[in-house]
Structures are given as structure tokens and as C-alpha cells.
Amino acid sequence: MIRLPWKPELVAIGIFLGASIAYGQTEADTPETGGDDFLEMDIEELAELDVVVTSVSKREEKLSEAPSAIHVVTQEDIRRSGATSIPEALRMVPGLHVARINANIWAISARGFQEQFGTKLLVLIDGRSVYDPLFSGVYWDVQDVLMEDIERIEVIRGPGATLWGANAVNGVINVITKNAKDTLGGLISGQVGSEEDILGLRYGWKLPNGASMRVYGKFKEIDAFEDAFGEETDDDWSMERAGFRLDWDVSDEESLTFQGDIYNGDISNQTILPTLAPPYVDPSVSGNDVAGGNLLMRWRKDLSEELDIELQTYYDRTERIEKDFEGFRDTFDIELTTHWDPATWHEFVWGVGYRYTSDEFRSFTFTPGLIPTERKDDLFSAFIQDTITLREDCLKLTIGSKFEYNDYTGFEVQPSARLAFTPDSRNTTWAAVSRAVRTPNRAEHGAFVSQAVFPNPMDPLAPPQSITVLGNDDFDSEELIAFELGHRLQYNKRLSIDIAGFIDTYDHLRTLEGGAPFLETEPSPYVVLPQIFDNEMDGNVYGVEVAADCQVTDRWKLFAGYTYVQMQLHAEDDGGMGFFGAEGGEGSTPHHQFHARSYYDLPCGFEFDMGLYAVSSLPNYGVPSYLRLDTRLGYRPSEQLELSIGAQNILDDRHPEFGITSSIPPTEVEHSVYAKMTYRF
Amino acid sequence: MRNLLFVSFIFIGAIGSPSPTPSQPESSRESKIKAGYLFNFAKFVEWPASDPKSTTDTIVIGIIGADPLGDYLDEAVQGKDIEGKSVTVKRFEAVEEITACHILFISASHRGNADEILESMRETSTLLVGANEDLFERGCHLSFVIKENKVKFKVNKSAAERVGLKLSSKILRVADEVIG
């Protein structure tokens, strides 16, 4: 049963009011035609125009007219924030919850449901999905690129399932690296600091046939964080990776891209595992080995003025060896996408895809277990979407649906309808209704994982008891129907404002339900107290995301964003354990998040940048609210050299950002300093 | 770094096909932005008083080569004026065809004979705008460059001033890079 609470209607009314006020205040010299007359634009305006946005509709589109809540993290944002990894770069996106659990684990989600393996967020790097079907989440420790190679990160909050498939329930993050022709020449980037040491190398060159290519290497070592008492813990890690990218513009109509990466790392974490003999717990440190690689090819061709096709195929391998298990996964994916614009008022996108994934899982101790230990899955998908221009340069309706067939739940349909109203070049109002599903993962169907073991309270000589999470073959997809409304205003040349509100109604959310105890005899007798995955929770999540971008003066740019999220979940009988229950789910995501950023260009090539983050508390984990301030001083004496020093999290010695979820205890994010040099030749 | 340095450089051998000079497939939006810039350059450049170009009542924007921005510019300049002067667009395919124009835009497709074009235009006070950085290095006064998903441009101030052109501070301020 889904009840719509009354409060979100107020939120929606508020947005309507806000939009009407915004209309009233747009400047008198708003051009009359809704279209874009580039010759009428000021030279400063032209310099600020984005050329393309690709994730929203799988086609090039002007960002300001996209009918979605979209935010782009630019290379400049990455450079000036001092972000050294993708998760850290995502902190500045309105609507995204980023919590660093320890030095190598992040909990990232959008619009609620923050957890270590945030299940409802699809993450892609250059079109390759890095969403792991074992836990429906992302292992952020191995998702890395040379930060200087990132062209932009497009983040769409809200369901992107129609185009991107199941699991793009609350958002899609697309990390896009630069075309090889934009990275010619050499680059050396070195950073040392109190927490991180990073070395990056890259070299790009042109091939005889006109194609461009680059190769890169990145090496990093990251120190352990401290615990609440200031004692250093054991979550240090190091990663090395290398890769290449080749881009070839075969002709005006055809282009080809090849790219690949390989990586290898050592990750240390204190891992608390239950054991079957006293003291029933093994809290020793696990030294984990991670390795993997991928190879991707993308081919695009304009068949005519109206029709173009794109073929993308990739292979991805991941290996992870921890103290209690080792897991290997091979993924092969192929997708064909077609864009067809038969008349000026229809723009079709459709595609078909196939993904094959095969895994092996071996446990070294009695827990964790996965049944079966090896599994091969096929995923077939097709989608179609049409953008209909109802009124030229004014009103566009985008409707479409994705159809998938997966090996867990069979057939899934994910339709959506989006409307974009652009009365003039400064205002866009958009609204959307969509359905998205989060399909089951390997663990939900086959887990056999002990959470805690304790001796029988009546008889210490009897077999011990284990609270064990069990998979369920009938575990179904989680379902979302989302209603979204947003407005984007280019108030004047210097200021733009973006507001997005949403009401998400969920059904079949994951819970754990108690089951009948039974005796297990391997490896030694113990009693299993089952907690079985089920879909006994529903509820609503609603909220609003506001962002403003202001070029205050020629030298000073400000950005501010605020996110509000309220979750109201209802479990059939307040299902089971801790955070899987309704209250736990509600209390794992901060209600309020605020972020502000300032970039100031000082004379003589100096830059002073600051980032402020305020996040409210997580009642479920007892994590208090925190305030974080990062600062950076940069110096660019020439095109070739860039130096910078920065101090991060300067308001605190350390603060926690998340609580304990899996077997790894959280640690606290410390304050840190760094010095960085980038040399291009 | 505890483990062996783990660097893998995958070398793809020269894909040796004598393919035609590859031009970059350009989105129409990119072309429109560049067209907007050309119109703006015409607004903010002063031609030398001694040259008839500063006193004519029509501003001519010339385009040599197969650049997609030409079609958009052709249409978009209809009915517009710069300080009372009308604007026309002329297209050329070969160096010999070039007649007097205020601004000459050199497409990427003409990279091959860029030196020839620049040589022939050297004595004239025509503003030379190149489609990419390669043309900038060969001597264009301005050229476009795509940075962080935006179209920007570079300026060679001294080269422009040498032929008597005066660039407004507005252009210099917005430029991504000004040399000379």
C-alpha cells in the first residue's frame, strides 16, 4: 500500500510558486524567440555555453533544456577542489549523499537509501557499468581514473532506467574521460600529503592515420584513518593502474574509440568475522588483493543526416581476495544504439543490448557463503524513446521505455514520460513520471552469511548459535514510481539557479525476515537463526535539491547547493535487523546537506579556492552532523606548470561520516594537507 | 610503492592506411557557437583607417573550406547589422578565389594549404580565424579551441596588430589565451 503524504504537495506547490516568481523576475531583455540565436549572444555568453550533455537522453543535448535533474562536475571543479578520486569529486553534487566510511570505502547514494553498497545508483565510466551484481553496489576503491583525464562527470538524479536499465533507480553517474585528441603531449602529476601520495603520468600522441592515442599510469598510497580516540587504524591502501585510450575520427561521419585499463591494489581493513569457536569473533586485519582490467570499443557512424548508429562493446574482469573469501567476475557487454530524426518534431533513440556475466566465489572460512558458488547470468535489453516537439522551441515531450529480461526476475518494464517547457532561452521547467526497478543481486538470492555467533545461552556446551543472513530465490525487484518537477533559470549572464523536487514511491523494498532455526553441520555443528531477504517494506521519499551558480565578478565564482531528503518507510512488521528495518532505513541518510564552493582568481596566476560541506546527522548510526572546510591555493605561472597546496577538513581533527554496516568498522575522516605539482610538456 | 611497478603500455602498431585528412565530426551546436563568435569578432575589431574595409557599408565574412558553420551563418546574418552595416558571407574553395573580406575563417579541411592562404593574406588587414589550434600555430590571429565542453578561443595579439587590426579589450578578456 502506498500512501501519498500531504507534505510533498506543499513541496510541489512551493516549487510552482518559486518558478512563477522566477518568471516574473527574469530580465526585460529576454529574447523573444524561444530558440537560440547565437549571433544575438554576447561573447561572454558564448564562452559559457556547454556544447553537449549526453547522459540524459543518450544524445547530445543542451544541458539547460534537459528534462531531468542533472549536474555536471567539470575538470575545473575537480582541479580546484583538490579531489583525488571519483567519490571525493562527487561530494559537490547536489542531491548526492557521499559518506566516507573509512580510508577505502565510501557510501554513495542519491535521494535516500545511503548504505555502503548503495543499490539504487548506476555508475558508468565511459559507458562501462561498474555496478557490481554481487551486492548491487560499487566498489569505489577500484574505480579510479587519472583525474586530469576526466572531461566531466554527468550526474542525473532520479530514475534513468528508461535509457540505462534496471538499477538506475535514483540516479546515473557517468564519468566521461577526455578524447585522446585533447590529451596530446606529456603530463606528470605528483602529489604528496599527510594522507595521500599520488603519482600520475600520461603521454599522448598522434598516429600516422590521424588518430590520437594516450597511455597513462597512476600510483597511489593512502594512509590509514584514525578512530574516535585518535588512534591510527588499519585501513591503509595502495593502488596502481595503467591504461590507454585511442580515438580515431575516421571521417566526418565515423569515429572509433578503443580504451582499456588494468589495475592492481592492496587494501587493508580490519575485518570482524564471526567464528564458531570462542571467542566467536576474529577481528584481525585483512590484507586484500584487488586486481582487474577492462577493454572497450565504441564505434559511431552517421548513416545519413537523420540516422546514426553506435555500437559499444566491452569486457571487464574483477578479482578480489579478502581474508574470508575470494571473488572473480567476468563481464561481457554489447549494445547497439540508433538515433533517428525522421521529421523535425520527432527524435527517436532506440537500442538493444546483451550482457553476460560469470562469477566464481570461494569462501575460506565458514562464512560468508554464496549459493551457488559459480553463476552465469544473461541480461537482454531493449529500449525505445521518442522526443516529440509539441511546440517548436517551446514544449517537448519525451516518452520511452526500457524492456529487460534478467535471470532473477524475468521480464521488467521501465517506462517514463518527461516534459520540458522552454518559453524562452532563460527558463526551462520540466516534469517527469517514471518507473524503475532495482533487480536482485547475487547475495539476495544466494547468501549464507553469518553476522554474529554466540554460545547457546542455556547450555555453553551445545552448538553455538549464529544469526545468519540467508538468500531467497523468490526475492523480487524493488520498485519505484517517481514524480519529479524542476526548474532551471538563467537569471542573467552571471547567475543561474536550478531547482528539482521529487516524490518517490517505493514498493517491495528489501527487508530481513526471521525464519525457523535449523542445525547446520558444516564445518562443525551450529544452529542457524535465519534472517531471510524479503521485500516487505514500502514507503515514500521526497525532497528538493536547489543549486545556484554565480560568476560574481570576472575573477570570482561561487556555487551553492542544498539538498533536503525525507524518508517515510513502512515495513510490514518492522522487519528484522537494524538498518534493514524501516527506522534504520530512514535514519541512514542525512536530512539536510549544504555545500558551497568559491573559486577566486588572484593576480599573477594565483588561485584561492574553498569548499564548505555541511551534512546533518545519521540517527541510525549515532553519527553527528559535521561541517567540513577544504581550502586550496594554486599557482599557474605558465600553461605548462601548475603548483598547489591545500588543507582539507580544516575545522576538525577528524569526524565520522557513517556507521558500521558490514564487517568493517568505520573510521574517521581526518584533516589533511597536500602539495601538488602538475607539469605538461 | 611496495609491489613491482606495474606499468603496461599497450602499443597499437601504426594503422597505416592512407586515409583522407580526417576532420572532426562537429555537432551543429558547436558550429553555431563558432558562428556566434565570428559575428562578435566583427563587432569588436577595428580595421585600420587607411583601409577601405573600415569605411564600407557591408561587412564580409569569408569562409574557406567545408566548415559546417557556413550554412548556419549564411541564414543567421540575414537582417542583422553591425553598427548599421549589413553582413554577408562569402564562401571559397581555393586560395585563388579569395576576394576582399573583413574576416576570413579557415576550416580544418584546409589545414594542408594553410601556409599558402596565410601567405597570400599577409599583406591584407583581414582578421584570420582558424578552426583549431594547429591553424593558430601557423599564424592565424585567432582560433577556436574546445575546453571543458565549451568553445573558447585564443588570440595572437601581436600578429593582429602587425597588420593594423585593433582588437577590443572585450575580445582579449574573454579569450582563453592571449599571446603576443
Interface residues (C-beta under 8 A of the other chain):
Chain A: D36 D37 F38 L39 M41 D42 I43 E44 L46 A47 E48 L49 D50 V51 V52 E60 K62 V72 T74 Q75 E76 E151 R152 K181 D182 L207 P208 N209 G210 A211 M213 V215 G217 F219 E221 S238 E240 R241 A242 F244 L246 W248 D249 V250 S251 D252 E253 E254 S255 F258 G260 I262 N264 D266 D302 D554 E639
Chain B: M1 R2 N3 L5 F6 V7 S8 F9 I10 I12 A14 I15 G16 S17 P18 S19 P20 T21 P22 S23 Q24 P25 S27 R29 E30 K32 I33 A35 G36 Y37 F39 N40 F44 Y72 A76 V77 K80 I146 E148 N149 K150 V151 K152 K170 I171 R173 V174 D176 E177
